[in-house]
């Protein structure tokens, strides 16, 4: 099995290498285009290296903290556990950095080549952007296989730790991945929206120049933002979702209930599923194409369906082969593997349902966006009210879907005769990631074409790709919140399991009727609200710096508006960089610190009769934070997406079209939605999993 | 004890009669003022009678449903239980209607007399408004004592039911009160904000005429709205909070754990506390006064402190006298009553803390409102973003306060040696209610003075009173959410107790780690989001009707704007009435139906080994809905209040003052906040308690 895991990883990396070289071989267009692309590249790399330095420093403190926590524990060989937990944290953090960086690396090179390819036609542009996205997707997934698989192989093969003990030694990997992902998503999200909001407010509103106008000093910062926010941030996010879900499954499979049944096969099962899914994604990417004048979305959908069906078939074989009880267990459950296959299907169905619900709430052909566009006729206030009503409403169906999935998989697992199941679906993540990175590449290509003064033809192609990119970004956000939710459920169970292993008690109750547990739940929900406040306000603060900087340039260089003087793009890039890094610290530390603080405070409730009182409080904190986080993320993502598309819908000529009062109102909605959908919402996806991984790693502290 | 309870109720009613006659004896000003006041009176009475008819019809169905549910139960004497549960539901609903009506009845008569009294001076105006508010507050509280006390006396004395069995027979009373309160708050809240938003959008924004301008056809509807929304709605809300909390305590005191310890004294304890608190409130109201040129707020605060200190002393005596274990119980716990006194103090402290936190987040002298006013400088988008950030942030400290109260009272109760305590504080509700009704009376008085073309002097006085009224409205909202939260905790325990009594099992665990229970929790949080969406959107829809109607009048009667033709005020009143009643149905039915639907669906999870699976799921639904409801209500109330005051702050001349771009942006914030703070937020207070009372009454369905 390890050879399959590593083989798939290497194969995917080779394909990524091949695709990457093809992308890099593409034309880089005109000089004007190259100048802009170089400026973007420079800004993005400067930002990411500074961001990684900041995260690196924070990570060192956390690594030391982890070592000290574990080193002080009783039990067999605490220093070995301390060492491996710390090493796996560092490794997870490192891989997460690489995952984020790889997405951005290819994206800042593919944007200009996509723009140039679009000159040849829509299909050339589409394939360029998708394949560049695939490079990043494959690297992210391969990193997971190599990282977790490598740790497993090393710990069992070289350090001679028992296989079932490995998962709890490497929980640090998941925490490291979440830790970096949170700061990357926060920093990138703040960066991209601060630049966007700042550029829009001062450019469109105050100076009256169009979007992406080269006279706007913040325009390059805005384009840089697409890369560092959407590519780098989402890369780290999806990497971390997969890592957290994998380790969650491994912990459960290594637990005393399941290990005797499935043995090593159960532990390696998630890695095998990812490996197979990755190979399916490779196939899927190569099926994407579009006829001239056709809809690129249907090409992308075809790729997704191919990947999905193949992944499902592969999943079937994996369950049949790996999830049949070992003869040594004495358990006879011939259909167990089939029931677990159904659990996986439920997970896939949930993710798919999330994608379709997202579509309904954010696309202009359905009621919600139309209602917002209509509300724009009576001004910004009604636009905001209707958008928030849509955001609040859109939580209903996803929750019902999730309830069906959770309850369904529980009963399926019970029906298997072995143990209640857990939803989870890791298959097509590689393809999803490719689709996700596609968005900002297309967006950037459009910006380069706009600023590079290219022909009308290219522009039409890049406009089409840009529109599709907006849709894929919204859809993958739906997928991301779906998988975040599913990963979170796995991680609860893993946390309960970890506490059981540490304490050797039958810890299986999180009793909300106990006042202290209820208090934990209350604090969990509150954390989500407070974190969202921090994230939203961070954008406002960083954007304010941008506005001030642009106003200063307009004041000091009157030639800019006349077109006789070049704005100082780098100054704006620098200001956003510093602003985003400063503003990401508070929400990031809140997210990491709050569960630890709650756990430590709740140690006061531990008595001889109730040794797990603190762990129980933390579990309630985690579970209710997850509930609130999912709802809030849905609200923020979908309200933001709906406002965005209501604006675009009006720009097609509805309700007075561009420049009308309705359009002005819709622009207000769009601006309000920016920090919702691109900063706070996606950061909440990461928050949910981070809370689970941090409590998992810090569990010994609460006992 | 019953004589104390009934005596206090009668005394309070006599004082209310006396104050009411004094209010009615006041001058009714000029003819012009009377014309406006009469129009308001007519509109408000027409609305309330139609609203009550609608609610009455819905209540008949619910009453039949309750009867059928209980009649089909096993156990001793099901038809007696069915009859008394149904009768108490009807009685609770009826009393709630009277509570709401009494507030409005006096308010629509006091508004003009306050305006006229303001001519004599600030103190005369203040006392007129406060005493009118007190009439309503005293009636509401007396209604509670007479209703619950009367039911208790009748059931024990005439029907000969054992005292400890009475509380579970009269849970219907609490549900009836919540049921009416929900629809009254929803209908009134939708009415007031639809009229307000509609009048503003079409008057201020489109036609460019000032607020309260008699040329605006919706202006009378707006003034009517203050009465039906703020007076009638809040009257029913506070009535219901008190009823629900009283019955919650009675159920716990009648349970098998506490009844042997405190006996009948424990059951009557909450009624005694309310009776004493009511007498203290009477004293407090008579201490309110203000020197000419002074700040009326300090006069109101004096009254509050007098009431609070007296209520605390009375509470001390009540605990010492009633909460000392009976000799027959064999329990020796000499300090038990003192510990329970501390629990009450914690409750009072929590309510007070909520009031102060509300003040911090919504008054213009503190950071949050100032930050919103500053954000207005960069337009409506940043105004909204900052306001939402404030709303999300403001949940943090109240949650920490609540956690301290819950955990603190739990340990205090444990320390008493008898049973974990429950926070709760019923004392000064009568005074709070008086302060609350004061707001809309002052607001209306201002409107009458504005439209009745009175002198500059009166206007100055009514403006001061109006400003104070806005503050008291915000503060009492803080108090209301605080008591709603505390009542909810009591009611959880009561629900657990009720299930225990029904099933004779040791039902004391709500285990979130069970997938079905977790699903209940997820659905509970979702309900709050969906309900808020319904409530917010209802305002938008009803407001849209108003806008259309006003536009039509402007179009068809061109003389209105010139001042030569009178607008048809009654037509607008009628449209808002119909709109509000139509729009209140969906959110209302959602609130009542969701917990029942969840409970019935979860019956599928009942097994022989787990007979309380459905009840456990409903309990999780209830608890997490309460958590989400408290957070969402805080967010909506405080964001709305902060936007409102940021606008007022700018109107004092800050950031360009009235008419500036910043002011326009702030008006957008204020309009967005309107349905937040006056419809959805206050309705959530009621929702929290309604969920508890409906699950309590319907508990047999889930078993």
Interface residues (C-beta under 8 A of the other chain):
Chain A: X197 X201 X205 X375 X378 X379 X380 X381 X382 X384 X385 X386 X388 X389 X390 X391 X392 X393 X395 X396 X399 X400 X402 X403 X406 X407 X409 X410 X420 X489 X492 X493 X496 X508 X509 X510 X511 X512 X513 X515 X516 X518 X519 X521 X522 X523 X525 X526 X529 X530 X532 X533 X534 X536 X537 X539 X540 X543 X544 X547 X605 X619 X620 X623 X624 X627 X628 X630 X631 X635 X667 X668 X671 X672 X675
Chain B: X197 X201 X205 X375 X378 X379 X380 X381 X382 X384 X385 X386 X388 X389 X390 X391 X392 X393 X395 X396 X399 X400 X402 X403 X406 X407 X409 X410 X420 X489 X492 X493 X496 X508 X509 X510 X511 X512 X513 X515 X516 X518 X519 X521 X522 X523 X525 X526 X529 X530 X532 X533 X534 X536 X537 X539 X540 X543 X544 X547 X605 X619 X620 X623 X624 X627 X628 X630 X631 X635 X667 X668 X671 X672 X675
